[in-house]
Amino acid sequence: MTENPKEAARRLARGYIPGDFTPEALHTYTDETGKPLYWRIRARLANGDKWIRPMRMNGHGYELGEPDFPEGKPLYRLHELATKPGAPVWCVEGENCADALARLGVLATTAGSASSDERADFTPLAGRTVTLWPDNDTAGIEHTERVAAKALALGCNVGIVDARALELPEGGDCVDWLRVHPDATPADLAKLPRLRMKAVPTPPAYRNGTLVAFRRLSDVQAKPIRWLWPGRIARGKVSILAGNPGLGKSQIAASMAAIVSTGGAWPVDRAQCGRGNVVILSAEDDAEDTIRPRLEAAGADLARVFILDAVVDGYRADGSEIRRAFNLKTDLARLAALLETIGDVALIVIDPITAYLGDADSHKNAEVRALLAPLGELAARHGAAVVCVSHFNKSGNGEALMRVTGSLAFVAAARAAFVVAKDKYNEARRLFLPLKNNIGNDKTGLAFTVQGGQLPSPTGQIETSRVVWEAEAVTITADEAMTPQADPEERSATDEAAEWLHDLLAGGPIRASEVQKGAQQASIHDKALRRARERLGIKPYKREFAGGWWWALKSREDAQGAQDAHTQTVGIFEGQGHLRQPLGDAGGTVEVEI
């Protein structure tokens, strides 16, 4: 191997970064003896953003990526910690900060970025006096609190610098402080203001050789839910999307990915979504002929959508990769590393969740919870919404909650769950309905159709499809939508109203006032009539500007609308409008940390 690490870092960065960049640092992570294990490349892009990536050796040269550390990722400057056992140590956020303190003559280390502590091995700090210096922002302080808890569990004497009292800018760190105090000495560091550490009694369990994690609620900082889709899907939480095959669950996931990746507007309420990256794990659809065409049809920013294909377990003699399927039971740390590498991940889609359980039994509550709890922790740590797609079981009866495949723990552990069901009165119409929502108060659902069409490609036309959302919410419940239509014992007022309304409008459009009058005569309440209208997809319209409202079945309404409409642009998907419609502005800067 003739290439040295610096040359390799420049080559890999040059092949990955479009445009100009400035190399800033190459940080080496070693074992206790000083042997290099991997590197972190740090560069500055032309637009000012940071670009940070891990680099490893693979036996044939250097490549981007981090080695697998089953026992935990090593701390930075580990060889120095090993040569000074028991010595006081400063723990900071980022290698630049650790290097800056080391130049002052103090022992310093870091786990990496603010999200790296979950995979780091902190045992070299056991029993030491550890001073933590957080970055002056929320992520830095939360990172420091997590590291402090781990250090306390290792018997460390922990102190935390009060970053807010140093009058640093938002996000400022020890490098910024040293820039203002270039003549600082270790004695000056010892005088920095500290946060008051509240005394916590040692739990009896720890004295017996084990430890339980606990907090006083008075020490817990309350914070609002961070929504991805307001009222429906939250960032940092796990949600479930279930339904029978072929109803459009994967197309809904593609629609969500398009909205997230472009910073678009959610259907119906038109709430703007913060732009972010998307990671998809799909065991049923091919990326080339299915997933990408669906995303293109939905208008996604493909540069912000990533497919996790497989886990690389090593290399064969010819240099080819040894791949296997991703497993939530054993590979969650690898997913965390991917999120750090990509950065700014707002949505993770796992389709279907049952394909990634490894040897866990999907019908055993304890085993399902043991998988979903760490997944929820990962979602919370990285601020990403996780949407797990699932199927229905074969039972055609019972409440909707019991229809989700596998253990009830799937729905119980999720903070929100939704079902996709057919509209019993319109074969082409689909319903997206809330099944449970522990954190939101929106009880309405949405209606949509799956629209087929073609995309051009160098090798010919590609058949694909996309979701077309209706403009209004629906109030039908999941249980109502999934009650068999032919079961007379489970007929509801809405069922009866829908049948009456369908028969009434079968002969053609009728004035809304006449419909309401007829409903009163038939003893149909307003609520049942409104739900029946939603179920049948009826949208009131006017024939004349000053005239009254008319109701018609959807096919007749479309025909009437076609006569009155102005000429429209016809898109690839056989409807009005273009294949890709802009979903939002693409402004803002993105900082990728790993």
N, C-alpha and C positions, 0 to 999 in steps of 0.2 A: 504494500500500500504506500504509494509515493505522495499522495495528496495529504497535506496537513489539515487540521480542523478549521483553521481560518480560511484557507482556500476553499474547502468544501462548503463552509457556511456562505461564502460569497457566491459560489456557483449555484447552490440550492436556492438562495434568495433571489438571484438573478433569473432563475428559471420559473420562479413562482410569482414574483411581484411584477405586475405590468407597469412599465414606466421607471422613472428614476427613484433611487433610494439612497440613504446614507447609512452605512454600517456604524453602529454605535458600540456594541459590546458582544463578546462571546463568553458566556459564563459556563464554567466547567463544574459539573457535579461529580464527586468522587466517592470512593468507599473510604473506610477508616484508614487505609494505608496510603491514600492519595492516588489510587488508580482511577483514571477517568471512567465514568459510567455512561454519561451522556452530557450534552451541552444545550444551552439555551441561547438562540440567536436573537439579538435585539437590533432592530434597524428603524430608521425614521423615513416614512414615505414622503413623497414630494408635497403632498397636501398637509403634512404635519402630523398625521396619525402615526401611532406606534405599530410596529409589526414584530411580534414575538413568537417564535416557534421552537420546539425541541428538535434536536438532531441526535441521531444515534449511529453506531456502527452495526452493520448487518453481516459482517464476514466477507463482503465483497466491496465494501466502501462505505460511504456515508449516505444517510437518507433522512428525510424529515420524519419525525416520530419519536416517541418516548419508549424506552424499554418497559417490559412488564415487571413490576415489583410486587410480588404477592404479599410480602411482609410489610409493605409500606414504602413510599418514595423517600429516598434519603434527604436529609437536610443539606442545605448549601454550606460549603466549607466544613464538611463533616470530618475531614482529616485533622483539622485544627481542634475541633471539639474532642476528638479521640486522644490527641496529645496532651490535653489539659483537663483530665477528668475532675469533675467537681468544681471547676472554676466558674465564677459568675459569667453569665452570657446575656447579650442583648439579642432579642428576637424581633425582627422588623418585617415589613412587607416589601418584597422585591430584592433582587440581587444587588442592584445599584446601591440601595440603602445599606445592605450588609457590608459591601465593599467600602463604602464611605466611612462607616464606623470603625472598620478594621484598620483603616489608614490612621486612625487616631490612636491605635494601640490597644483597643478593647476587643474581646472575643465576641463575634457577632455571627448570626446565622439567620436563615429565613426558610420557610416552606415554599416560597415562590409568590404567586399572586394571591389576591384576597380569597380566591375560591379553591386554593390548592391544599388547604389544611386538612380536608377530609381524607386525603390519601397519604398524608405524610407520616413518617415514623418519628415520633417525638421522644422515644425512649432515651436517646443520648442526653436529654436534658434532665433526666431523673435525679432528684435530690439537690439540684443546683439552685442558686439564686438567679431568677430569670426576670429581666426587665423588658417589657413589651412596649414598643413605640408604634402606635397605629398611625396610618395615614389619616389626614384630617377630613374624613368623609364618612358617610354611614356605612358603606361596605367595609372600609378599613376598621372601623370601630367594632362592627359585628364580627369580622375576622379575628380581631384581637381578643374579643370575649370568648370565642370558641377555643382559641389557643390557650387562653388563661385557664379555662376549665380543664383542658387536657393536662396542662402543666401542674395544676393543683392535684389532679388525680395521680400524678407521678411523684408527689411529695415535694414539689418545688416551693420555694419562697418567692411569690410572684408580686411584682410591682408593675404599674401601667402608667406611662407618661400621659399627662393630660394634654392631648394634642390641641384641644380647643383653646387652652390658655396660652398657647405659643404664638397666637396672632398670625398663623399661617393662612395662605389662601385655601379655598376649598380644594381638597385633594392633596394639600401640601404634605411633604414627608420630611424625614431627617436630612435628606440631601438639600432640600430648600432651606431648612433651618441652618445647616452648616454653610450654605452660600451667604447667609446674612451674618453668620458668626464664624468667619474663616480662621480665627485664632483660638477656637474652642479647644479645650483639653478634656481628658477623662474626668477631671475634677468638676468641670463645668457641666458635664453630662449628669453627674451625680446630684447636681442642684436643680435639675429640671423639675417642674411641678408634677406631682403624682396625683392620680385619681385615688380617692379614698377606697380602699378595699374593705368591704363589709365582712366582718367576722362570721364565718359559717362553721358551726360545730361539726367535728368529724363524725360521720355516721357510724353507728356500731358495725354495720356490714363491712366497712373498710377496715376496721380493726380486726375483723375475722379473716382478712385477706382478700375480700372482694369489695366492689364499689357499686353503688347505685347513683345515678345522676338525678339531682333534684335542685329545685329553685324555689325561693320565696316569691309569691306572686307580686309582692310589693317591689321586687327587683326586676319584674318582667315589664318591658316597655310595650304598651299597647300600640298597635298599628293597624291601619285600614287594609282591607282586601285590595290586592293589586289585580285589577281585571284585565284579561285579554279580550274577552267578549263580554261587555258590561252586563251584569246580572245573570250570566250563564256560565262562562268558563273563566276560571281565575288562573293567573300565573302562580307558580309555586304549588299547585295542587294537581291531583290526579282526577280525571273525569272519564266516564265510560260512555261509549256510543254503541248501542246494540240494535240488532235487527236481523231479519232473515236475509239470505243471500240474494243478490240481484236487485236490491231496493235503492242502492245509491249511497251506501255508507262511505265507500272509498271516494266517491265523487264529492261528498260533503267534505271529507278530509282535504281533498284537492282544492275545493273552494276556500276553505279556511286558510290553507297554506298560501293561496294567492292573495288573500286579504292581508295576512300577516306580512308576507314578503314585500308587498308594495305599500304598506301603510294605508290600506284602503278603508272603505266604510262597510260596517256589518249590515246585513239585510234588515229591512223593516224600520228599525229605529235610526239607521244611518250614523251610528256612533263611529267616530274615527278610531282606527286601530293604530297603536304605535308600531312603527316598522321594526321588524326583527328577522332573524334567521330561523329556518325551520329544519328539523331533522326528522327523517322518515325511516322507520323500520317496517318493511313490507315483505311478508313471507308468501303472499299469494299472487302478487302482480309483478310483471317484468318492468324494469326501469325504462328500457328502450322503447318497447312497443305499447306500453300502457300508462305507466306513471308520468313520464315526461309529456306525452301527448295530452293527457288530462290536465296537467298543470299549464301547458301552453294554452289549451282551450279556455281554462279559467282565468288566464291573464297573469299568471305568477311571474315574479322575477326569478328566473331559474338560477341566477348567480347566488341567490340567498337560500336555496333549497338544497339539502344534502341527503344522500341516501347512504345508510349504513348497510353495506353489502354483507360483510362477514367479519369474523374475528381471525386475525392472522396469528397462528400459533408457532410459526417458525418458517424455516426455509429448507428446501430440498437441496441436494447436491448440485443441481443445475441452476440454482438461484431462484426457482419459482417458489411462490408462497404456499404454505400449508394453511388452508382455510377451513373454518367450520362455522356452524350457525351460532349467532349471538344467543346468549343465555342470561336471563335476568338474575338467575341464582348465583352465577359465578363471574359475570362480566360487567357488573354495574360500575366498577371502578374504571373500566375501559370506556364506558359510555360517558362517565364524568370527564375523563381525559379528552374525549372527542369534543365535548361541550366547551372545555377550556380552549382547545385548539381553534375551534370555529369562532367562539365568542359571540355574545349578543344573541343567544338562542332564546326565542320567545315561545316556540311551540315544538313539541315532540309528539309524533304520531306513531303508535305501535299497532300494526294491523296484520293479523289479529293478535291480541294479547296472549291467547292460548298457545301460539306457535313459539313463544319465547320463554316458556316455563321450565325448560330442561326436564329433569326427572320429577319435578314437583307434581303432585296429584291435584288437578284443577277442581276436584270435587271435595277436597278436604280444607275446611276453613283455616286451620292452623297453618297449613303449608302455603295457602294463598296469601294470608296476612303476612307471613314471614317474607314473602317476595314484594308485596305492595308497600309495606311500611318503609323499607329502604328506598324504594322508588319514589315515594312521597317525600322522603328526606332529601333525596337528590334534586327533585323538582323545586323544593323550597330553597335549597342552597343556591341554585343557579337561577332562580326566578323564572323558570320555564313552565308553561302549562303542558301537562302530559295528557293526551287524549288516547285512550285505549279502546280499540275497536273490538267488538265481540259479536258472536252470533246468538240466536235464540236456540233453546233446546227444542226437542220434538213435541213437547206437550203443547197441545192447542188450547188448553183450558187454563183457568186460574188467572190471578191478577198479573199485570205486566211485569211487576217486580220479580216474580218467580220465573219468568221466561228466559232470563239471561243465562247463557250456558255456564255450567260449572257451579262452583260454590257460591252461596249468597254473599260470601265475603268480598267478591269482586265489586258488587254494588255497595255493600256496607262500607268498604274501605275508601271508595271514591267519594269525593266531596260533592260531585254532581254526576247525574246519569241521565242519558237521553235515549229515546228509542226512535227508530225509523220504521214507519208502518205504511201500508197501502191505505189510500182513501177507499172505503168500501163502496162509494158511490161514483167513483171516477177512476178507472183503471190506470190512467196515465199520471194521476196525481199522487204525490207522496207527502207524508207528514213527519216533521221533525218535532218531537214532543218531549217535554221534561218528565222524567220518571221520579227523580228526587233532586233536591238542591239544598244542601245544608248551609250554604253561605249566601245564596241569592234569594230574592223575593219575587222574581219574575216567574209567573205561573203560565205564561202564554207559550204557545208553540209556533212553528212556522210551516208553511206549505211550499212545495217546490215540484218541479218536473225535471226529469233527466232528458236533456236534449242531445240527440245524436248529430254527428257531422263528420267532416273530413278535414285533415290537415295535409298540406303538401309536404313532401320530403324528397330528398335526392333519389330515393329508390321507389317512389310511387306514393299514392294517396294512403294516408293512415286513418282508419276508422277510430273515432274516439267519441267522448261525450262530456258533458258538463252539467252542472246544476244551474237551473234558472229559478231563483227565489221569487215567490209572490210578494207583493208590496205590503200586504197586511198580515198581522199576526192572527193566529187561530186560537180558540179557547177550548177545543175538544181535548179531553184528557187521554193519556196513554191507555188506561183501562177501557175507556169507551171505544177508542180506535181499534183495539185488539179483541173486543168482544165479538164472537162469531155472529154474523148477520142473521143466520138462520135459526139461532137459538131463541125461541119465544120467551123463555123465562128470564132472559137477560136483556130484553129490549128496553130501551130507555126512551124518555120523552123526546130526546134529540133524534133517535132512530125514527120514531113515528113522524116527527115533524119533517125530517128529510124526505121520507117516502111521500108524504102529503105534498110537499113543495115540488118534488120532482114530477109528480103526476100533474100538478096544477100548471107547471110551466112547459110540459111536454108539447103542448099545442102552439107555443110561441111566447114572445115577451108579454108581460103584464105590468101595468102600472104598480109601483110600490104601494101606493095607498090601497089598491084593490087587494094586493097580496095580504097586507096587514089586516084588512077588514075580514077577508076570508079566514085568516088564521084565528081571529077572535071568535068567529062563528064555529070554527072547528075545535075550540077550547085549547088552542096551542098558545102557550105563554111566550112572551117576547124573548126570553132568554133561550128557549128551545128553538124558536124561529131564527134567532141570530146565529146560533151554532149550526143549525141546518144550512143556512146560507153559506157559512164558512166552509162547511163540509163539502157542499156541492160546488164550491169555487165560484159562486155567483158574485159579481161585482156590479153594483148599481151604476147605471149610466143615464145620460140625458140624450134625447134625440134632437132637442132644440135647446139653445142657450137659456131661454126663459121658461122652458117647459119643466114638467115634473120628472121624477126619477122612475126608471123602468128596471124590472128584474127579468133576467133570461138565463136559461141554462148555458153553460160555458160555450158550447159549440155554436149555439144560436147568437149569443152575445158577440162572439168573435166575428161571425158572419156579418152582423149588423155593424160592428165597428169597422170592418174592412170597407163597407160601402161609404162610411162617413169619413174615414181617415184620409189625411193628406198622403202624398207619395212618401215612402220611407226608404232608407238605405237597407238593402238586404244583405246580411252577413253570410259567412260561410255556413253557419249553423241553421239555415233555413228559416230564420226568424228575423225580426227587425233588430237592427244594430249590428255592429261589427264583432268579429270573433273576440278581439281583445278590447276591452274598454278600460280607460285609465281609472285606477282605484284610489289614487292618492298621489301626493307629491313625493318625490324621492330625495328630498333634501336631508341635510344633517350629516354629521361625521360619525364614523364607526371606529371604535378602538378595540382591537382584538387582543385579548390577554390569554395566556395559557398557564 
